[in-house]
Amino acid sequence: MEIVKKINNSKKEFRNEFKKTLGGAIVAALGLIIALSWKDVLNEYLDKLVSLSPIQGKLISASIITIFSVAIILIVTKFIKSE
């Protein structure tokens, strides 16, 4: 009887871990699709910034990308932990 309980617990743990991993992979794939769709828009905007002042434009673009990326990482991390 105890072996059956251990097997059932292992099945549940595997299912839960599989769901978490699959969810993470889906989020990553969708994030890539979103990033690719915004790539052209951001490139045009950043090209205009860089043409005004190359050093400031690159600094501003790196800052914007970093802030945006960190915000998305925090949102995804909270969403995954809440489950």
Contacts in CASP RR format, 6 or more apart in sequence:
PFRMAT RR
TARGET T0000
AUTHOR 0000-0000-0000
METHOD contacts of the structure
MODEL  1
MEIVKKINNSKKEFRNEFKKTLGGAIVAALGLIIALSWKDVLNEYLDKLV
SLSPIQGKLISASIITIFSVAIILIVTKFIKSE
20 80 0 8 1.000
20 83 0 8 1.000
23 80 0 8 1.000
24 80 0 8 1.000
27 76 0 8 1.000
27 80 0 8 1.000
31 72 0 8 1.000
42 61 0 8 1.000
42 65 0 8 1.000
46 57 0 8 1.000
46 61 0 8 1.000
49 56 0 8 1.000
49 57 0 8 1.000
49 60 0 8 1.000
49 61 0 8 1.000
50 57 0 8 1.000
50 58 0 8 1.000
50 61 0 8 1.000
END
